[in-house]
Amino acid sequence: MGGAARRGLRMLALSIDRQSGDALAYLRRKGYTFPAVWLGPDLARAYPKPEGLPVTVVRGKDGRVAQAEKGQLFAEDVAELARWV
């Protein structure tokens, strides 16, 4: 993340894989180092799987949701999200 992290951008992933090991393997394979949480059975009951995965939520400095997008993001979409950083 480099420069984005210095500007305040933080990532958190929520995995819906059937097993936590699958989620960990994916993160390692991709070289991702941001925090990730596995949505195990207990959490899945409290937080049902959303439609249109993946879901990207941007929170403002005040903690409120500034923008939410569902589905795959392309380079131009990510560039648009940078306005919140």
Residue frames relative to the residue before (quaternion, step in Angstrom):
aa qw qx qy qz dx dy dz
M 1.0000 0.0000 0.0000 0.0000 0.00 0.00 0.00
G 0.0867 -0.8700 0.4844 0.0317 3.58 1.08 -0.58
G 0.8582 0.1073 -0.0307 0.5011 3.56 -0.54 -1.25
A 0.6265 0.5400 -0.3418 0.4462 3.57 1.01 -0.75
A 0.6426 0.5161 -0.3277 0.4619 3.58 0.98 -0.80
R 0.6435 0.5157 -0.3263 0.4620 3.60 1.00 -0.75
R 0.6915 0.4515 -0.2781 0.4907 3.59 1.15 -0.55
G 0.6667 -0.5375 0.2977 0.4218 3.60 1.25 0.07
L 0.4904 0.6504 -0.4507 0.3652 3.62 1.20 0.10
R 0.0125 0.7805 -0.6241 0.0346 3.56 -0.87 0.99
M 0.2503 -0.7663 0.5798 0.1185 3.55 -1.05 0.84
L 0.0104 0.7404 -0.6718 -0.0213 3.52 -1.27 0.56
A 0.1872 -0.7841 0.5841 0.0942 3.56 -0.81 1.00
L 0.1559 -0.7463 0.6401 0.0949 3.53 -1.18 0.68
S 0.2011 -0.8171 0.5347 0.0775 3.55 -0.41 1.25
I 0.1814 -0.7726 0.5993 0.1053 3.56 -1.02 0.84
D 0.2740 0.7673 -0.5288 0.2378 3.59 1.20 0.43
R 0.5867 -0.6022 0.4157 0.3469 3.57 -1.17 0.59
Q 0.7863 0.1490 -0.0796 0.5943 3.59 1.15 -0.63
S 0.5609 -0.6291 0.4177 0.3393 3.56 -0.99 0.81
G 0.6033 0.5788 -0.3565 0.4170 3.61 1.06 -0.66
D 0.6195 0.5376 -0.3411 0.4592 3.58 1.07 -0.69
A 0.6466 0.5134 -0.3115 0.4704 3.57 1.00 -0.84
L 0.6631 0.5055 -0.3045 0.4606 3.59 0.92 -0.90
A 0.6450 0.5226 -0.3215 0.4554 3.58 0.96 -0.84
Y 0.6437 0.5213 -0.3194 0.4603 3.59 0.98 -0.82
L 0.6583 0.5096 -0.3104 0.4589 3.58 0.89 -0.93
R 0.6628 0.4997 -0.3037 0.4678 3.59 0.94 -0.86
R 0.6533 0.5321 -0.3123 0.4388 3.56 0.91 -0.96
K 0.7205 0.4277 -0.2342 0.4930 3.58 1.00 -0.83
G 0.4294 -0.7156 0.4533 0.3132 3.59 1.22 -0.33
Y 0.3612 0.7422 -0.4892 0.2817 3.58 1.19 0.46
T 0.1540 -0.8117 0.5604 0.0573 3.57 -0.94 0.89
F 0.4919 0.6512 -0.4500 0.3625 3.60 1.21 0.04
P 0.6350 -0.5457 0.3738 0.3991 3.61 -1.18 0.48
A 0.0440 -0.7845 0.6185 0.0075 3.55 -1.13 0.72
V 0.1780 -0.7621 0.6174 0.0793 3.52 -1.15 0.75
W 0.3148 -0.7325 0.5724 0.1915 3.57 -0.99 0.85
L 0.3242 -0.7384 0.5648 0.1751 3.55 -0.84 1.02
G 0.0864 -0.8218 0.5632 -0.0051 3.56 0.20 1.33
P 0.7704 -0.3937 0.2352 0.4430 3.58 -1.28 0.13
D 0.6571 0.5164 -0.3282 0.4403 3.61 0.93 -0.82
L 0.6855 0.4580 -0.2805 0.4915 3.58 0.91 -0.91
A 0.6175 0.5671 -0.3501 0.4178 3.61 1.00 -0.76
R 0.6212 0.5283 -0.3487 0.4619 3.59 1.07 -0.62
A 0.7048 0.4504 -0.2585 0.4834 3.58 1.03 -0.78
Y 0.7893 0.1756 -0.0637 0.5849 3.58 1.10 -0.78
P 0.1988 -0.8145 0.5317 0.1194 3.60 0.10 1.22
K 0.6220 -0.5639 0.4021 0.3652 3.56 -1.18 0.67
P 0.3742 -0.7328 0.5197 0.2300 3.60 -0.78 0.99
E 0.4988 -0.6119 0.5120 0.3388 3.55 -1.27 0.35
G 0.8058 0.3163 -0.2075 0.4556 3.57 -1.20 0.51
L 0.1381 0.8183 -0.5424 0.1308 3.56 0.79 0.98
P 0.5722 -0.2015 -0.7949 -0.0115 1.56 -2.05 1.36
V 0.3493 -0.6944 0.5837 0.2347 3.53 -1.31 0.28
T 0.1242 -0.7757 0.6165 0.0530 3.57 -0.92 0.95
V 0.0403 -0.7917 0.6093 -0.0175 3.56 -0.75 1.09
V 0.1334 -0.7762 0.6138 0.0547 3.55 -0.85 1.02
R 0.1421 -0.7812 0.6043 0.0654 3.52 -0.79 1.07
G 0.4496 -0.6857 0.5096 0.2607 3.52 -1.06 0.80
K 0.7085 -0.4454 0.3276 0.4386 3.55 -1.29 0.11
D 0.6510 0.5057 -0.3144 0.4708 3.58 1.20 -0.45
G 0.5744 -0.6220 0.3571 0.3946 3.60 1.30 -0.01
R 0.5695 0.5949 -0.3846 0.4170 3.59 1.24 -0.19
V 0.5519 -0.5809 0.4746 0.3644 3.55 -1.23 0.51
A 0.2177 -0.7905 0.5649 0.0925 3.56 -0.70 1.15
Q 0.7860 -0.0667 0.0834 0.6089 3.57 1.09 -0.72
A 0.0333 -0.7769 0.6285 0.0183 3.57 -1.12 0.70
E 0.0395 -0.7902 0.6111 -0.0230 3.54 -0.93 0.97
K 0.1283 -0.7753 0.6076 0.1152 3.56 -1.05 0.65
G 0.6890 0.4178 -0.3568 0.4727 3.52 -1.10 0.78
Q 0.7212 -0.4520 0.3216 0.4149 3.51 -1.37 0.18
L 0.2503 -0.7468 0.5985 0.1465 3.54 -1.08 0.81
F 0.2592 -0.7454 0.5974 0.1425 3.53 -1.09 0.79
A 0.7480 -0.4181 0.2598 0.4451 3.58 -1.25 0.31
E 0.6783 0.4856 -0.3047 0.4597 3.60 0.88 -0.85
D 0.6127 0.5367 -0.3490 0.4634 3.60 1.13 -0.60
V 0.6565 0.5016 -0.3024 0.4754 3.56 0.95 -0.89
A 0.6238 0.5350 -0.3361 0.4601 3.59 1.01 -0.79
E 0.6388 0.5213 -0.3190 0.4674 3.58 1.05 -0.76
L 0.6361 0.5347 -0.3291 0.4484 3.60 1.04 -0.73
A 0.5632 0.6336 -0.3737 0.3764 3.59 1.16 -0.60
R 0.5490 0.6257 -0.4099 0.3730 3.62 1.11 -0.38
W 0.6533 0.5183 -0.3127 0.4547 3.58 1.21 -0.42
V 0.6181 0.5592 -0.3399 0.4355 3.59 1.26 -0.27
